[in-house]
Amino acid sequence: MLNIAVIGLGDISKIHLPVIQENPNVTLAAVCDIDETLSSTVPGVNFYTDYHEMLAKEELDCVHICLPHDQHYPATKACVENGVHVFQEKPLARSAEEGMFIVDLEEQYPDVKICVSFQNRFNETFEKMQEMIDSGEYGKVTGLKGLVTWYRAKEYYDAKPWRGIMRQAGGGVMINQAIHTLDQMQLIGGEVDTIRGSIDNLVDYGYEVEDTATANIQFKNGATGLFFATVTNAVNSSVEFQVILEKGKLTIKDSVLTKTNEEGKKEKVIEDAKLPGAKFYYGASHSKLINHFYTCIEEDSQDYIHARDAQTSMEMISAIRRSSEIKQTIKMEVYK
């Protein structure tokens, strides 16, 4: 039986807490938030306002970190230094430079596991897409397209101002909404060679972070990627992720994977499980990843999403931002 705690009782914790509570092999031992009014959020569970105190008093196996981005590194560091495994919400950190601090922690404490929540890797559509590509039946990958067209009102930032402050969030749409798509693009496309990117604000909310980003990504294997993300759409549309291969095309849209052959014939392959309610577009794979990580802890397996794995998307975001600033193509070697 694993003893679990959660630091941060904001929006994303509402995805984590039910998964923890529904797993018969773990116990939710404690929760922590600086807002004392949230003490009744999880009845019967020890509540703390200081995670250092929680780590000192509780016998914990794993802590879920559901905090604003600027607190990911210090909270992860505190847990790891106390020998407690970490399930950390994305992004890894606020920047590629800060992300390397967590990668270093992972190397310094090899017996402590840090898993980063890129749960879309566990979507049924994406797992099947990877399987089909790896089979070689459709030839090599020649192109990728990742589109994220969501909506965030000014009230979204007003409610939690850290989301719009660069030193706290580390960015906007790229790091907060579309980082999953960048992660998937590099998983399928392989090692990135160059990036030419552009970021902007299409709506005037008065916040520092970008609401729109686009990039041309060149992979070392010769494939080309198009990335586009915005939170200025009228609604939260389904993410579209497409892979062009020598002998066909694979597309994930509306949570359905379709394949199109060389003759243009299109057919459904598999559909994702969906979250109920308005936030269906989040995907439903948090539970798969969280429970998989618990198994990795129990079996001492390394088969999870490490900090090093999550660092690549941080480097891609930094490259897009830098490219936009200097209006030049960025070689990814600068981050190695």
Backbone hydrogen bonds, N-H to C=O, Kabsch-Sander energy under -0.5 kcal/mol:
donor,donor_aa,acceptor,acceptor_aa,energy
2,L,25,N,-1.7
4,I,2,L,-0.6
4,I,27,T,-3.3
5,A,62,C,-1.8
6,V,30,A,-1.4
7,I,64,H,-3.1
8,G,6,V,-0.6
8,G,32,C,-3.4
10,G,66,C,-0.6
13,S,10,G,-0.7
14,K,10,G,-0.6
14,K,11,D,-1.3
15,I,12,I,-1.7
16,H,12,I,-1.3
17,L,13,S,-3.1
19,V,15,I,-0.8
20,I,16,H,-2.1
21,Q,17,L,-2.6
22,E,18,P,-1.7
23,N,19,V,-0.7
23,N,20,I,-1.0
26,V,23,N,-1.3
27,T,2,L,-3.1
29,A,4,I,-2.7
29,A,27,T,-1.1
30,A,4,I,-1.2
31,V,46,N,-2.6
32,C,6,V,-2.2
33,D,48,Y,-2.3
36,E,34,I,-0.9
38,L,35,D,-1.9
39,S,36,E,-1.8
40,S,37,T,-0.5
41,T,38,L,-2.1
45,V,42,V,-1.5
46,N,29,A,-1.1
48,Y,31,V,-2.0
54,M,50,D,-1.9
55,L,51,Y,-2.6
56,A,52,H,-1.6
57,K,53,E,-2.0
58,E,54,M,-2.6
60,L,58,E,-1.0
61,D,3,N,-2.8
62,C,3,N,-1.8
63,V,85,H,-2.4
64,H,5,A,-3.1
65,I,63,V,-0.5
65,I,87,F,-2.4
66,C,7,I,-3.0
66,C,64,H,-0.7
70,D,168,Q,-0.9
71,Q,68,P,-2.1
72,H,69,H,-1.4
75,A,71,Q,-1.8
76,T,72,H,-2.5
77,K,73,Y,-2.8
78,A,74,P,-2.1
79,C,75,A,-2.1
80,V,76,T,-2.8
81,E,77,K,-2.5
82,N,78,A,-0.8
82,N,79,C,-0.8
83,G,80,V,-2.0
84,V,79,C,-2.5
85,H,61,D,-1.9
86,V,113,K,-2.9
87,F,63,V,-2.7
88,Q,86,V,-0.6
88,Q,115,C,-3.2
89,E,65,I,-2.3
90,K,117,S,-0.5
99,G,95,S,-2.4
100,M,96,A,-1.5
101,F,97,E,-0.6
101,F,98,E,-0.9
102,I,98,E,-1.0
102,I,99,G,-0.5
103,V,99,G,-2.0
104,D,100,M,-2.5
105,L,101,F,-1.8
106,E,102,I,-2.2
107,E,103,V,-1.6
108,Q,104,D,-2.4
109,Y,105,L,-2.1
112,V,109,Y,-1.9
115,C,86,V,-3.0
116,V,305,I,-2.3
117,S,88,Q,-2.7
118,F,116,V,-2.0
119,Q,117,S,-0.6
121,R,118,F,-1.8
122,F,119,Q,-2.0
123,N,120,N,-1.2
127,E,123,N,-2.6
128,K,124,E,-2.1
129,M,125,T,-2.2
130,Q,126,F,-2.5
131,E,127,E,-1.9
132,M,128,K,-2.5
133,I,129,M,-2.4
134,D,130,Q,-2.8
135,S,131,E,-1.2
136,G,133,I,-1.4
139,G,136,G,-1.3
142,T,244,I,-3.0
143,G,244,I,-1.6
144,L,224,T,-2.4
145,K,242,Q,-2.4
146,G,226,L,-2.8
147,L,240,E,-2.9
148,V,228,F,-2.5
150,W,148,V,-0.6
150,W,230,T,-2.7
152,R,231,V,-2.1
156,Y,153,A,-1.2
157,Y,153,A,-0.8
157,Y,154,K,-0.6
158,D,154,K,-2.5
159,A,155,E,-2.4
160,K,156,Y,-0.8
163,R,160,K,-2.2
164,G,161,P,-1.9
165,I,162,W,-1.3
166,M,164,G,-0.6
168,Q,165,I,-1.2
169,A,165,I,-3.1
170,G,165,I,-0.5
170,G,166,M,-2.2
173,V,210,E,-2.0
176,N,172,G,-2.6
177,Q,173,V,-1.4
178,A,173,V,-3.1
182,L,178,A,-1.8
183,D,179,I,-2.3
184,Q,180,H,-2.3
185,M,181,T,-2.3
186,Q,182,L,-2.0
187,L,183,D,-1.6
188,I,184,Q,-2.1
189,G,185,M,-3.1
190,G,186,Q,-1.5
193,D,218,Q,-3.0
194,T,218,Q,-1.5
195,I,330,I,-2.0
196,R,216,N,-2.3
198,S,214,T,-2.5
200,D,212,T,-2.3
202,L,200,D,-0.5
205,Y,203,V,-1.2
208,E,164,G,-2.2
209,V,164,G,-0.7
211,D,200,D,-1.5
212,T,200,D,-1.8
213,A,229,A,-2.8
214,T,198,S,-2.4
215,A,227,F,-2.4
216,N,196,R,-2.8
217,I,215,A,-0.5
217,I,225,G,-3.0
218,Q,194,T,-2.7
218,Q,216,N,-0.5
219,F,217,I,-0.5
219,F,223,A,-2.8
220,K,191,E,-2.9
222,G,219,F,-2.0
224,T,142,T,-1.6
225,G,217,I,-3.4
226,L,144,L,-2.3
227,F,215,A,-2.5
228,F,146,G,-2.5
229,A,213,A,-2.8
230,T,148,V,-2.5
231,V,211,D,-1.9
233,N,150,W,-2.4
237,S,149,T,-2.1
237,S,235,V,-1.2
240,E,147,L,-2.3
241,F,252,I,-2.5
242,Q,145,K,-2.8
243,V,250,L,-3.1
244,I,143,G,-3.1
245,L,248,G,-2.8
246,E,140,K,-1.5
247,K,138,Y,-2.6
248,G,245,L,-1.3
249,K,260,T,-2.1
250,L,243,V,-2.6
251,T,258,T,-2.5
252,I,241,F,-3.2
253,K,251,T,-0.6
253,K,256,V,-2.2
256,V,253,K,-1.5
257,L,270,I,-3.0
258,T,251,T,-2.8
258,T,256,V,-0.6
259,K,267,E,-2.5
260,T,249,K,-2.8
261,N,265,K,-2.2
264,G,261,N,-1.9
267,E,259,K,-2.3
269,V,257,L,-3.4
270,I,257,L,-1.1
272,D,255,S,-3.0
275,L,280,F,-0.5
280,F,277,G,-0.9
282,Y,279,K,-1.8
283,G,280,F,-1.7
284,A,273,A,-0.7
289,L,285,S,-2.2
290,I,286,H,-3.1
291,N,287,S,-2.4
292,H,288,K,-1.8
293,F,289,L,-2.4
294,Y,290,I,-2.1
295,T,291,N,-1.7
296,C,292,H,-2.0
297,I,293,F,-2.2
298,E,294,Y,-2.4
299,E,295,T,-2.6
300,D,296,C,-0.7
300,D,297,I,-0.6
301,S,296,C,-2.2
304,Y,302,Q,-1.9
306,H,304,Y,-1.1
310,A,306,H,-1.8
311,Q,307,A,-1.3
312,T,308,R,-0.6
312,T,309,D,-0.6
314,M,310,A,-0.9
315,E,311,Q,-2.0
316,M,312,T,-2.0
317,I,313,S,-2.2
318,S,314,M,-2.3
319,A,315,E,-2.1
320,I,316,M,-2.4
321,R,317,I,-2.5
322,R,318,S,-2.6
323,S,319,A,-2.8
324,S,320,I,-2.2
325,E,321,R,-1.8
326,I,322,R,-2.3
327,K,323,S,-1.8
328,Q,323,S,-0.9
330,I,195,I,-3.1
332,M,193,D,-2.5
334,V,331,K,-1.5
335,Y,332,M,-2.0
336,K,333,E,-1.8
